[in-house]
């Protein structure tokens, strides 16, 4: 499974991070990753998509601190992936300031 230069393959990005970036971590992130499946259907994540995720999580009663931790995982996954793969998209999670 390969990411083209135009599209983000979120499941691949998260899986790559999970396998290659978190293999030394003692922390169990599985509960955090399950909520991030929201992004799997998008081939281009924008600020609007991230805001939609934040609104959806807030509507289910999740605290802002939890949402921020989840977004931090996505930011780290994208940063790690972009560091190791020759793709042509930016990490939209970097510098994101939502309405939280």
DOZAKOL-301723 format. One line per field, with one value per atom (N, C-alpha, C, O): residue in three letters; x negated, y, z. Coordinates in Angstrom, 1 decimal. Atoms other than C-alpha are relative to their C-alpha. Layout:
# DOZAKOL-301723
type <- c(ALA,...)
u <- c(X,...)
v <- c(Y,...)
w <- c(Z,...)
This chain:
# DOZAKOL-301723
type <- c(UNK,UNK,UNK,UNK,UNK,UNK,UNK,UNK,UNK,UNK,UNK,UNK,UNK,UNK,UNK,UNK,UNK,UNK,UNK,UNK,UNK,UNK,UNK,UNK,UNK,UNK,UNK,UNK,UNK,UNK,UNK,UNK,UNK,UNK,UNK,UNK,UNK,UNK,UNK,UNK,UNK,UNK,UNK,UNK,UNK,UNK,UNK,UNK,UNK,UNK,UNK,UNK,UNK,UNK,UNK,UNK,UNK,UNK,UNK,UNK,UNK,UNK,UNK,UNK,UNK,UNK,UNK,UNK,UNK,UNK,UNK,UNK,UNK,UNK,UNK,UNK,UNK,UNK,UNK,UNK,UNK,UNK,UNK,UNK,UNK,UNK,UNK,UNK,UNK,UNK,UNK,UNK,UNK,UNK,UNK,UNK,UNK,UNK,UNK,UNK,UNK,UNK,UNK,UNK,UNK,UNK,UNK,UNK,UNK,UNK,UNK,UNK,UNK,UNK,UNK,UNK,UNK,UNK,UNK,UNK,UNK,UNK,UNK,UNK,UNK,UNK,UNK,UNK,UNK,UNK,UNK,UNK,UNK,UNK,UNK,UNK,UNK,UNK,UNK,UNK,UNK,UNK,UNK,UNK,UNK,UNK,UNK,UNK,UNK,UNK,UNK,UNK,UNK,UNK,UNK,UNK,UNK,UNK,UNK,UNK,UNK,UNK,UNK,UNK,UNK,UNK,UNK,UNK,UNK,UNK,UNK,UNK,UNK,UNK,UNK,UNK,UNK,UNK,UNK,UNK,UNK,UNK,UNK,UNK,UNK,UNK,UNK,UNK,UNK,UNK,UNK,UNK,UNK,UNK,UNK,UNK,UNK,UNK,UNK,UNK,UNK,UNK,UNK,UNK,UNK,UNK,UNK,UNK,UNK,UNK,UNK,UNK,UNK,UNK,UNK,UNK,UNK,UNK,UNK,UNK,UNK,UNK,UNK,UNK,UNK,UNK,UNK,UNK,UNK,UNK,UNK,UNK,UNK,UNK,UNK,UNK,UNK,UNK,UNK,UNK,UNK,UNK,UNK,UNK,UNK,UNK,UNK,UNK,UNK,UNK,UNK,UNK,UNK,UNK,UNK,UNK,UNK,UNK,UNK,UNK,UNK,UNK,UNK,UNK,UNK,UNK,UNK,UNK,UNK,UNK,UNK,UNK,UNK,UNK,UNK,UNK,UNK,UNK,UNK,UNK,UNK,UNK,UNK,UNK,UNK,UNK,UNK,UNK,UNK,UNK,UNK,UNK,UNK,UNK,UNK,UNK,UNK,UNK,UNK,UNK,UNK,UNK,UNK,UNK,UNK,UNK,UNK,UNK,UNK,UNK,UNK,UNK,UNK,UNK,UNK,UNK,UNK,UNK,UNK,UNK,UNK,UNK,UNK,UNK,UNK,UNK,UNK,UNK,UNK,UNK,UNK,UNK,UNK,UNK,UNK,UNK,UNK,UNK,UNK,UNK,UNK,UNK,UNK,UNK,UNK,UNK,UNK,UNK,UNK,UNK,UNK,UNK,UNK,UNK,UNK,UNK,UNK,UNK,UNK,UNK,UNK,UNK,UNK,UNK,UNK,UNK,UNK,UNK,UNK,UNK,UNK,UNK,UNK,UNK,UNK,UNK,UNK,UNK,UNK,UNK,UNK,UNK,UNK,UNK,UNK,UNK,UNK,UNK,UNK,UNK,UNK,UNK,UNK,UNK,UNK,UNK,UNK,UNK,UNK,UNK)
u <- c(-0.9,0.0,-0.9,-1.7,0.9,-1.6,0.8,1.9,-0.7,-0.6,-0.5,-1.7,0.4,-0.5,-0.4,-0.2,0.4,-1.9,1.2,1.0,-1.1,1.6,0.9,1.7,-0.9,3.5,-0.7,-1.8,0.4,3.1,0.7,1.9,-0.6,3.6,-0.2,-1.1,0.0,4.4,-0.3,-1.1,0.3,4.5,-1.4,-2.0,1.4,1.1,-0.9,-1.9,0.8,-0.3,0.0,-1.0,-0.1,1.0,-0.6,-1.3,0.6,-0.1,-1.5,-2.2,1.5,-3.6,-0.5,-1.6,0.4,-3.8,0.1,-0.8,-0.2,-2.5,-1.1,-1.6,1.0,-5.0,-1.4,-2.2,1.4,-8.1,-0.3,-1.4,0.2,-7.6,0.3,-0.3,-0.4,-6.0,-0.5,-0.2,0.3,-7.7,-0.8,-0.8,0.8,-9.9,0.9,0.5,-0.9,-7.0,0.6,1.0,-0.7,-5.7,1.5,2.3,-1.3,-2.5,0.9,0.4,-1.0,0.6,0.9,1.7,-0.8,2.1,1.2,1.9,-1.1,4.7,1.3,2.1,-1.3,7.6,0.0,1.1,0.0,6.5,0.1,0.8,0.0,6.0,1.4,1.8,-1.3,9.6,0.9,1.7,-0.8,11.1,-0.5,0.2,0.6,8.7,0.4,0.0,-0.5,10.3,1.0,1.2,-0.9,12.6,-0.7,0.0,0.7,9.9,-0.3,-0.7,0.4,9.5,0.7,0.2,-0.7,12.1,-0.4,0.1,0.4,10.4,-1.3,-2.2,1.3,7.8,-0.7,-1.9,0.6,7.1,0.6,1.7,-0.5,7.4,-0.3,-1.4,0.1,8.0,0.4,0.8,-0.4,8.6,1.5,1.9,-1.4,12.3,0.3,1.2,-0.1,12.0,-0.4,0.3,0.4,10.1,1.0,1.3,-1.0,12.7,1.3,1.9,-1.1,15.4,-0.2,0.7,0.4,13.6,0.1,0.7,-0.1,13.3,1.4,1.8,-1.4,17.0,0.7,1.5,-0.6,18.0,-0.4,0.4,0.5,15.8,0.6,1.0,-0.5,17.0,1.5,2.0,-1.5,20.7,0.2,1.3,-0.2,20.1,-0.5,-0.5,0.4,18.9,-1.5,-1.8,1.4,15.2,-0.6,-0.3,0.6,13.1,-1.1,-1.6,0.9,10.9,-1.4,-2.1,1.4,7.7,-0.1,-1.2,0.1,8.5,-0.1,-0.9,0.0,9.2,-1.4,-1.9,1.4,5.9,-1.0,-1.9,1.0,4.0,0.2,-0.8,-0.2,5.6,-0.5,-1.2,0.6,4.7,-1.5,-2.2,1.4,1.2,-0.6,-1.7,0.4,0.9,0.0,-0.9,-0.1,2.1,-1.2,-1.8,1.1,-0.4,-1.3,-2.1,1.2,-3.2,-0.1,-1.2,0.0,-2.2,-0.3,-1.1,0.2,-2.1,-1.5,-2.1,1.3,-5.4,-1.0,-1.9,0.9,-7.1,0.1,-1.0,-0.1,-5.7,-0.6,-1.4,0.6,-6.7,-1.5,-2.2,1.4,-10.2,-0.6,-1.8,0.5,-10.6,0.5,0.0,-0.6,-8.5,-0.1,0.1,0.0,-8.9,1.4,1.8,-1.3,-5.4,0.1,-0.7,-0.1,-4.1,1.3,2.2,-1.0,-1.7,-0.5,-1.5,0.5,-2.0,0.8,1.9,-0.7,-1.1,0.9,0.5,-1.0,2.1,0.2,0.8,-0.2,2.1,-1.0,-0.8,1.0,-1.0,0.6,1.0,-0.5,0.1,1.5,2.0,-1.4,3.7,0.5,0.1,-0.7,5.7,1.5,2.0,-1.4,9.2,0.8,0.2,-0.9,12.2,0.2,1.2,-0.2,11.5,-0.2,-0.1)
v <- c(-1.2,0.0,1.2,1.4,-1.1,3.2,1.3,1.3,-1.2,6.8,0.8,0.9,-0.8,8.9,1.4,1.7,-1.4,12.4,0.9,2.0,-0.9,13.8,-0.3,0.5,0.4,11.8,-0.5,-1.0,0.5,11.0,-1.3,-1.4,1.3,7.4,-0.1,-0.7,-0.1,7.8,-1.3,-1.4,1.3,4.1,-0.4,-0.9,0.3,3.7,0.8,0.4,-0.9,6.7,-0.4,-0.4,0.4,5.6,-1.4,-1.5,1.3,2.0,0.1,-0.5,-0.3,3.2,0.5,0.1,-0.6,5.3,-1.0,-1.1,1.0,2.5,-1.0,-1.4,1.1,-0.1,0.6,0.0,-0.5,2.1,1.1,1.3,-1.2,5.1,-0.3,0.3,0.2,3.6,-1.4,-1.8,1.3,0.2,0.0,-1.0,0.0,1.3,0.6,0.5,-0.6,3.0,-1.1,-2.1,0.9,1.4,0.3,-0.4,-0.4,3.3,-0.8,-1.1,0.6,1.6,1.0,1.6,-1.0,3.8,-0.5,0.2,0.6,1.4,0.7,0.8,-0.7,3.2,1.3,1.8,-1.3,6.5,-0.2,0.6,0.3,5.0,-0.3,0.0,0.4,3.6,1.2,1.2,-1.2,7.1,0.8,1.5,-0.6,8.3,-0.6,-0.1,0.6,6.0,0.9,0.7,-1.0,8.9,0.6,0.8,-0.7,10.3,-1.0,-0.6,1.0,7.0,0.2,-0.2,-0.1,7.9,1.3,1.5,-1.2,11.2,-0.2,-0.8,0.1,11.4,1.4,1.5,-1.4,15.1,0.6,1.0,-0.6,16.2,1.5,2.0,-1.5,19.9,0.5,-0.3,-0.6,22.2,-0.2,-0.5,0.2,21.8,-1.4,-1.6,1.4,18.0,-0.1,-0.8,0.1,18.4,0.7,0.1,-0.7,20.9,-0.9,-1.0,0.9,18.4,-1.2,-1.5,1.0,15.7,0.5,-0.2,-0.6,18.0,0.2,-0.1,-0.2,18.8,-1.3,-1.4,1.3,15.2,-0.6,-1.1,0.5,14.2,0.8,0.2,-0.8,17.1,-0.3,-0.3,0.3,16.2,-1.3,-1.5,1.2,12.8,0.1,-0.9,-0.2,14.3,-0.1,-0.2,0.1,13.9,1.4,2.4,-1.2,16.5,0.5,-0.3,-0.6,18.9,-0.5,-0.7,0.5,17.6,-1.4,-1.7,1.3,14.1,0.2,-0.4,-0.3,15.5,0.5,0.2,-0.6,17.5,-1.1,-1.1,1.1,14.3,-0.9,-1.3,0.8,12.4,0.8,0.2,-0.8,15.3,0.0,0.0,0.1,15.2,-1.3,-1.3,1.3,11.5,0.1,-0.3,-0.2,12.4,0.9,0.6,-0.9,15.3,-0.8,-0.7,0.8,12.9,-1.0,-1.2,1.0,10.2,0.6,0.1,-0.7,12.6,0.5,0.4,-0.5,14.2,-1.1,-1.0,1.2,10.8,-0.5,-0.8,0.5,9.6,0.9,0.4,-1.0,12.8,0.0,0.3,0.1,12.4,-1.2,-1.1,1.3,8.9,-0.3,-1.3,0.3,8.9,1.2,2.3,-1.1,11.0,0.3,-0.1,-0.4,12.4,1.5,2.2,-1.4,15.7,0.6,1.1,-0.7,17.0,0.5,0.0,-0.6,19.0,-0.6,-1.2,0.4,18.1,1.0,2.0,-1.0,20.0,0.1,1.0,0.0,19.0,1.0,1.4,-0.9,21.2,1.4,1.9,-1.3,24.5,0.1,1.2,0.0,23.5,0.6,0.2,-0.6,25.7,0.0,0.8,0.2,24.5,0.9,1.7,-0.8,26.0,-0.7,-0.6,0.8,23.8,0.9,0.4)
w <- c(0.0,0.0,0.0,0.9,0.1,-1.1,-0.1,-0.7,0.0,-0.6,-1.3,-1.5,1.1,-3.8,0.5,1.6,-0.4,-3.8,0.2,0.7,0.0,-4.0,1.2,1.7,-1.0,-1.3,1.2,1.2,-1.3,2.3,0.3,0.1,-0.3,3.2,1.6,2.1,-1.4,6.9,0.7,1.6,-0.6,7.8,-0.1,0.8,0.2,6.3,0.9,1.5,-0.8,8.1,1.5,2.1,-1.4,11.5,0.2,1.2,-0.1,10.9,0.0,0.8,0.1,9.9,1.3,1.8,-1.2,13.0,1.2,2.0,-1.0,15.2,0.0,1.1,0.1,13.9,0.2,0.9,0.0,13.4,1.0,1.4,-0.9,15.7,1.5,2.4,-1.4,18.8,0.6,1.7,-0.4,19.0,1.3,2.0,-1.3,22.0,1.1,2.3,-1.0,23.8,0.9,0.5,-1.0,27.0,0.1,0.7,-0.1,26.6,-1.0,-2.1,0.9,25.1,-0.6,0.1,0.7,22.5,-0.7,-1.4,0.8,21.1,0.3,-0.7,-0.3,22.9,-0.7,-1.1,0.7,21.3,-1.5,-2.2,1.4,17.8,-0.5,-1.6,0.4,17.7,-0.4,-1.3,0.3,17.7,-1.2,-1.9,1.1,15.1,-1.4,-2.4,1.2,12.6,-0.8,-1.9,0.6,11.9,-1.3,-2.3,1.1,9.6,-1.2,-2.3,1.0,7.6,-1.4,-2.4,1.2,5.0,-0.8,-1.9,0.6,4.1,-0.8,-0.2,0.8,1.3,0.1,-0.4,-0.2,2.1,1.3,1.3,-1.2,5.7,0.0,-0.3,-0.1,6.1,1.4,2.3,-1.3,9.0,0.3,1.4,-0.1,8.4,0.5,1.3,-0.4,8.8,1.5,2.2,-1.4,12.0,1.0,2.0,-0.8,13.3,0.2,1.2,0.0,12.4,1.0,1.8,-1.0,14.4,1.4,2.3,-1.3,17.4,0.4,1.6,-0.4,17.3,0.2,1.2,-0.2,16.9,1.4,2.1,-1.3,19.9,1.2,2.2,-1.1,22.0,0.2,1.4,-0.1,21.2,0.8,1.3,-0.7,22.7,1.5,2.2,-1.4,26.0,0.3,1.5,-0.2,25.5,0.4,-0.2,-0.4,27.3,-1.0,-1.8,0.9,25.4,0.2,-0.8,-0.2,27.0,-0.7,-1.2,0.7,25.6,-1.5,-2.2,1.4,22.1,-0.4,-1.4,0.3,22.2,0.0,-0.8,0.0,23.2,-1.3,-1.9,1.3,20.2,-1.2,-2.0,1.1,17.9,0.0,-1.0,-0.1,19.2,-0.5,-1.1,0.5,18.3,-1.6,-2.2,1.5,14.7,-0.5,-1.5,0.4,14.5,0.0,-0.9,-0.1,15.7,-1.1,-1.7,1.1,13.2,-1.3,-2.1,1.3,10.3,-0.1,-1.1,0.0,11.3,-0.2,-1.0,0.2,11.6,-1.4,-2.0,1.3,8.3,-1.0,-1.9,1.0,6.4,0.1,-0.9,-0.1,7.8,-0.7,-1.1,0.6,6.4,-1.4,-2.0,1.3,3.2,-0.9,-0.5,1.0,0.0,-0.5,-1.6,0.5,-0.2,-0.1,0.4,0.3,-1.2,0.6,-0.1,-0.7,1.4,1.4,1.8,-1.2,4.6,1.2,1.0,-1.2,8.2,0.5,1.1,-0.4,8.7,1.5,2.0,-1.5,12.4,0.7,1.8,-0.6,13.0,0.1,-0.9,-0.2,14.5,0.0,0.1,-0.1,14.6,1.3,2.4,-1.2,17.0,-0.2,-0.9,0.2,17.2,1.0,1.7,-0.8,19.0,1.4,2.0,-1.2,22.0,1.3,2.4)
